[in-house]
Amino acid sequence: MIWFLRIFFLVVLISMLGVTSWASSQVALWKLPFETWTHPWFLATLADAYWGFLTFYCWVFYKSNHWWSRLLWLVAVLLLGNIAMAVYALVELFRLPSTAPIEDLLLRRKRYA
């Protein structure tokens, strides 16, 4: 399971970096038409995304032992969304041996040498 999740989050990270780079090369985010920013489905999707980011962050908050780490990951998740989430998951996954049970990922960290 650990290997599958490593591959999954690598795909998430690479695809998000790719699509974000492509979109940025097409048009700057601040140049979106006003109608886009005020469209009900844009706002609903944005709210859905940020509630998802904050839900994921609850796990980050639980896993972290230091206030500064919690604060840095909150800022990263809110500014970078799924890019930061994939990086966090990969950091956690690569700290574990590939034979570790999924509980070691989800629960507070056991120390591995």
PyMOL commands that set and color helices and strands:
alter all, ss='L'
color gray80, all
select helices_A, chain A and resi 2-26+29-31+34-38+40-63+67-80+82-94+102-106
alter helices_A, ss='H'
color red, helices_A
deselect
rebuild
show_as cartoon
